[in-house]
Amino acid sequence: MTFRKMNCRRFLGVLLAVFLLSVNFLTATAWAGTTSKSGQEELRGVWISYLDWEKLPWRQVAFEEAVDEMLDRCVELKMNAVFVHVRADADAMYESEYFPWSRFITGTQGEDPGYDPLAYFTDAAHERNLEFHAWINPYRITGYHNRWEQVSENHPAKQWLYDKDSSNDRWFLKQGGEYYFNPSVPEVRQLIIDGVTEIVENYDVDGIHFDDYFYPSVDNDNPDKWFDKPEYEASGSTKDISEWRRDNVNALIRGVYAAVKKVNRHVQFGISPEGYVDNLRSEERLFVDIDTWMSQTGYVDYVMPQIYWGFEAKLSDGTLAPYAFDNNLQTWIDLKNQGKVKLYLGLAMYKAGSGSKDNNTVPEWLRRNDIIERQVLAGRESGEVSGYCFYSYSSFQESESRQEVANLMKVFE
């Protein structure tokens, strides 16, 4: 081989290497911002709540058409996941062995619609390459749009109340006018775990998702508001009552995680707690052990804090609030770096174009229409955020959010 031929081949080889590097660079640039630090696809989810279910027609054909339209819209919005309420008030959007049919389907709790809404929803989502995460409120029995008189006679709470067995009368409690399962009762925790297990066994879900409804507000000095204090006193625990309550929640979370992974290790379990960490560490409500969840294994695969404030949120004295977006994001990143739990951000599309108060003379949500866009970009820039979820589906359809949605779509190209 001549010297000239050797140089020619080397030159062509260099050109090819440069070309391949250029292709790789351009490809990486094109996808920059749509993959997480680990290289996984960026999660883009939207919450579809029981309030959205309530708007759906319940007759099968009309329901399926409406779900198709809803999911087509999610694809149009460049989402790749939906987080759909399947049990909002200890009632089910599917036929359950443990809970009555949800009233948010037919209008009457316990009424069978005659078909399987959850099966259709999951299949329709997967046909569009959307992940389906089954969203559950673990302890809530009544709440907004669901009163005690609307609770079915087949509901576990009413069965316990009327079964003439006094031993289970405190398995659910009334607090602040609403009813909740009692987190301190092992049988109650097992009921919730069994309800999760049947979903993972019977439906092709990609995840189980808990909302931020844990303990309601309590007052240990007021018998009308001390909730499960009698169980604490009867337990003989040497722990502080707040620590004992966090242990009750932790027992449920560990149990759910183990149950999910036993059925299908690929199904994710995550929680979307309130977005301000100081509230989660309260001694009067929630009793969420966020530090343990994010630093130890066996609790959750991800945490999705509801960071529902803008960049300019202030305290009443006019100083920047610790829960203003940049401050809050850093707090959650610091927590995330204590362990191996993924961090997603829950963002407030429902505030777009609203007068939501933030202690500014004119609320930031009225002055700016690129808040959500900039929050996504900030999360990407941090290199620590694996995706985003937006509350809620219906908010994307409101005229007030139109420009905010349009700006978000620019970064979702």
Secondary structure, 3 states (H helix, E strand, C coil): CCHHHHHHHHHHHHHHHHHHHHHHHHHHHHHCCCECCCCCECEEEEEECHHHHHHCCCCHHHHHHHHHHHHHHHHHCCCCEEEEEEECCCCECCCCCCCCECHHHHCCCCCCCCCCHHHHHHHHHHHCCCEEEEEECCCECCECCECHHHCCCCCHHHHHHHCCCHHHCCCEEEECCEEEECCCCHHHHHHHHHHHHHHHHHCCCCEEEECCCCECCCCCCCCCCCCCHHHHHHHCCCCCHHHHHHHHHHHHHHHHHHHHHHHCCCCEEEECCECCHHHHCCCCCECCCHHHHHHCCCCCCEECCECCCCCCCECCCCCECCCCHHHHHHHHHHHHCCCCCEEEEEECHHHCCCCCCCCCCCCHHHHCCCHHHHHHHHHHHHCCCCEEEECCHHHHHCHHHHHHHHHHHHHCC
